[in-house]
Amino acid sequence: MATSFLVLGTLVLVAAGCAAWLFRRRGRSPGRVSGTNAASRVDASGTVDAVAQDGYAPAGEIPVSTDLLPDALPHRLYALAFEQPMLARPPAAPGSAHAEVAAAAADLLSRIDTQRRYTPRRPLLLPQLMRTINDPSASAQAIAAIIGQDPALAANLLRIAGSPLYRVQSKPVDSIDRAVAMVGTDGLRQIISAALVQPVMGSGSGAFAGFPGTMWEHALMSAVAAADHAKLVERGDAFAAQLGGLLQGLAAIIVVQVVRDQYAKRPGVAPQVGVAVALLDRWTDPVARRIAAKWELSDAIAQALAEQGAAAPKQGALARSLCFGRSAATLAMLCARDAVAEHDALQALHLIEGRGGTAVDGIWRRLRREVDAQEAG
């Protein structure tokens, strides 16, 4: 009898332990997979489950295709921007004309902050505007008054305020005061940062013609998503996240402009998208950092840009917001072009940001409205 009770007791303990394990497993939330806070298990079908590190729970039963995670999404974006179904990036053979283009472009990019042709000048009002924007007691009217001193900046502000991403009414935005009244101080700060770094995008034809427009569309959405993430999830500096996201997009456009110009010097050589992609992978974030330094932006922005793509789980809050913004904007654009199902994209976004919950859903809905408006236009 004693033996029977002992066996029964042991079975009860084992069953209780299994039940507790299953409860914990089912209760796990998707973990962060930004390339910094989670390892991963990839199965034969190319799906991934996050493996917990640094206190973040694994994805559990939520598989996500590896090509929807941050390490792969940039190439999905470039395929859209270059209007190609997929990207091939064969190495440029040593001594070939393509290798010469890559080497010349890399040389220019390594000192891009000295190249006035490519690097936007720092707006004369930037120091005063930055101080006012970062002053919690500053009113929207005070910010607008500074903008009014620069006709070009004011024109950019009105144009961006009238875009579907910011406009909340059908009536056009025809004055700075109306822009202030419509979007409020936070919205005005975001619009100003976009206007400050608006790139000069020349028209053209050929393999690189559509890249600047698509990338700037992505940069605007990426910056807004990064700012919302910083504000709602990280409780950090939304304006810094906005500027950082815009600088990443601007830097990508500059990289491709440099490559385009190097090919233009060799009229007998057909441009190769793979050369541009290799340089985008290597130089986008360094170019963004060089612009940030030239404009004397904060060390926090420079550090966040330096942490992009780093493998170590040491990203700061601002770096996480930039990664989230870039990923969210890419996923939204892929959905709009029917390249990814919305359910899969949103699932991937929740896996990338395991803490966001309803905030992630809200950011996603905003991005989808903007992309749909752009596609309809």
Backbone hydrogen bonds, N-H to C=O, Kabsch-Sander energy under -0.5 kcal/mol:
donor,donor_aa,acceptor,acceptor_aa,energy
5,F,1,M,-2.4
6,L,2,A,-2.3
7,V,3,T,-2.6
8,L,4,S,-2.8
9,G,5,F,-2.8
10,T,6,L,-2.3
11,L,7,V,-2.4
12,V,8,L,-2.2
13,L,9,G,-2.2
14,V,10,T,-2.4
15,A,11,L,-2.6
16,A,12,V,-2.5
17,G,13,L,-2.4
18,C,14,V,-2.4
19,A,15,A,-2.5
20,A,16,A,-2.5
21,W,17,G,-2.2
22,L,18,C,-2.7
23,F,19,A,-2.4
24,R,20,A,-2.4
25,R,21,W,-2.4
26,R,22,L,-2.7
27,G,23,F,-1.4
28,R,25,R,-1.1
39,A,51,V,-1.2
41,R,49,D,-1.9
42,V,40,S,-0.5
43,D,41,R,-0.5
43,D,47,T,-1.8
46,G,43,D,-1.9
48,V,64,V,-1.9
49,D,41,R,-1.5
51,V,39,A,-1.8
52,A,50,A,-0.5
53,Q,56,Y,-0.5
56,Y,53,Q,-2.0
59,A,50,A,-0.6
60,G,50,A,-0.5
62,I,59,A,-1.1
64,V,48,V,-1.3
66,T,46,G,-2.7
68,L,65,S,-2.0
69,L,66,T,-1.3
72,A,69,L,-1.7
73,L,69,L,-2.0
75,H,72,A,-0.8
76,R,72,A,-1.2
77,L,73,L,-2.4
78,Y,74,P,-2.6
79,A,75,H,-2.0
80,L,76,R,-1.5
81,A,77,L,-2.5
82,F,78,Y,-2.8
83,E,80,L,-1.1
84,Q,79,A,-3.0
96,S,93,A,-2.4
100,E,96,S,-1.8
101,V,97,A,-2.2
102,A,98,H,-2.5
103,A,99,A,-2.4
104,A,100,E,-2.6
105,A,101,V,-2.7
106,A,102,A,-2.4
107,D,103,A,-2.0
108,L,104,A,-1.9
109,L,105,A,-2.7
110,S,106,A,-1.9
111,R,108,L,-1.3
112,I,109,L,-1.3
114,T,111,R,-1.9
115,Q,112,I,-1.7
116,R,114,T,-1.0
118,Y,115,Q,-1.3
119,T,115,Q,-2.4
126,L,123,P,-2.0
129,L,125,L,-3.0
130,M,126,L,-3.3
131,R,127,P,-2.1
132,T,128,Q,-2.0
133,I,129,L,-3.0
134,N,130,M,-2.3
135,D,132,T,-1.1
138,A,135,D,-2.1
143,I,139,S,-1.7
144,A,140,A,-2.7
145,A,141,Q,-2.1
146,I,142,A,-1.3
147,I,143,I,-1.9
148,G,144,A,-2.2
149,Q,146,I,-1.5
150,D,147,I,-2.3
154,A,150,D,-2.7
155,A,151,P,-2.3
156,N,152,A,-2.1
157,L,153,L,-2.3
158,L,154,A,-2.3
159,R,155,A,-2.2
160,I,156,N,-2.5
161,A,157,L,-2.6
162,G,158,L,-1.3
163,S,160,I,-1.6
166,Y,163,S,-1.4
167,R,163,S,-2.8
174,D,172,P,-0.8
179,A,175,S,-2.2
180,V,176,I,-2.6
181,A,177,D,-2.4
182,M,178,R,-2.2
183,V,179,A,-2.3
184,G,180,V,-1.9
187,G,183,V,-1.0
188,L,184,G,-2.4
189,R,185,T,-2.3
190,Q,186,D,-1.8
191,I,187,G,-2.4
192,I,188,L,-2.7
193,S,189,R,-2.0
194,A,190,Q,-1.8
195,A,191,I,-2.5
196,L,192,I,-2.3
197,V,193,S,-1.3
198,Q,195,A,-0.7
201,M,199,P,-0.9
202,G,200,V,-0.7
209,A,206,G,-1.3
211,F,208,F,-0.8
214,T,210,G,-1.8
215,M,211,F,-2.7
216,W,212,P,-2.4
217,E,213,G,-2.1
218,H,214,T,-2.2
219,A,215,M,-2.6
220,L,216,W,-2.3
221,M,217,E,-1.7
222,S,218,H,-3.2
223,A,219,A,-2.6
224,V,220,L,-1.8
225,A,221,M,-2.6
226,A,222,S,-2.5
227,A,223,A,-2.4
228,D,224,V,-2.6
229,H,225,A,-2.5
230,A,226,A,-2.6
231,K,227,A,-2.2
232,L,228,D,-3.1
233,V,229,H,-2.3
234,E,229,H,-2.1
235,R,230,A,-0.5
236,G,230,A,-3.5
238,A,236,G,-1.0
241,A,237,D,-1.7
242,Q,238,A,-2.3
243,L,239,F,-2.4
244,G,240,A,-2.6
245,G,241,A,-2.4
246,L,242,Q,-2.0
247,L,243,L,-2.5
248,Q,244,G,-1.8
249,G,245,G,-1.6
250,L,246,L,-2.8
251,A,247,L,-2.6
252,A,248,Q,-1.9
253,I,249,G,-1.9
254,I,250,L,-2.2
255,V,251,A,-2.5
256,V,252,A,-1.9
257,Q,253,I,-2.2
258,V,254,I,-2.4
259,V,255,V,-2.1
260,R,256,V,-2.9
261,D,257,Q,-2.4
262,Q,258,V,-1.9
263,Y,259,V,-2.1
264,A,260,R,-2.0
265,K,261,D,-1.1
266,R,263,Y,-1.9
269,V,266,R,-2.5
270,A,268,G,-0.6
273,V,271,P,-0.6
275,V,272,Q,-1.0
276,A,272,Q,-1.2
277,V,273,V,-2.5
278,A,274,G,-2.2
279,L,275,V,-1.8
280,L,276,A,-2.5
281,D,277,V,-2.5
282,R,278,A,-1.6
283,W,279,L,-3.1
284,T,280,L,-1.7
287,V,283,W,-2.6
288,A,284,T,-2.1
289,R,285,D,-2.3
290,R,286,P,-2.1
291,I,287,V,-2.2
292,A,288,A,-2.3
293,A,289,R,-2.3
294,K,290,R,-2.3
295,W,291,I,-2.3
296,E,293,A,-1.1
297,L,292,A,-2.8
302,A,298,S,-1.7
303,Q,299,D,-2.7
304,A,300,A,-2.3
305,L,301,I,-2.2
306,A,302,A,-1.9
307,E,303,Q,-1.4
308,Q,305,L,-0.9
310,A,307,E,-1.8
314,K,312,A,-2.3
320,R,316,G,-2.1
321,S,317,A,-2.0
322,L,318,L,-2.1
323,C,319,A,-2.2
324,F,320,R,-2.6
325,G,321,S,-2.8
326,R,322,L,-2.4
327,S,323,C,-2.1
328,A,324,F,-3.1
329,A,325,G,-2.3
330,T,326,R,-1.8
331,L,327,S,-2.5
332,A,328,A,-2.2
333,M,329,A,-2.0
334,L,330,T,-2.4
335,C,331,L,-2.2
336,A,332,A,-2.1
337,R,333,M,-1.2
338,D,335,C,-2.0
339,A,334,L,-2.8
340,V,334,L,-0.8
345,A,341,A,-2.3
346,L,342,E,-2.8
347,Q,343,H,-2.1
348,A,344,D,-2.3
349,L,345,A,-2.2
350,H,346,L,-2.2
351,L,347,Q,-1.7
352,I,348,A,-2.4
353,E,349,L,-2.2
354,G,352,I,-0.6
356,G,353,E,-0.6
359,A,356,G,-2.0
360,V,357,G,-0.5
361,D,357,G,-1.5
362,G,358,T,-2.4
363,I,359,A,-2.4
364,W,360,V,-2.4
365,R,361,D,-2.3
366,R,362,G,-1.9
367,L,363,I,-2.2
368,R,364,W,-2.6
369,R,365,R,-2.0
370,E,366,R,-1.8
371,V,367,L,-2.7
372,D,368,R,-2.7
373,A,369,R,-2.0
374,Q,370,E,-2.4
375,E,371,V,-2.7
376,A,372,D,-2.4
377,G,373,A,-2.0
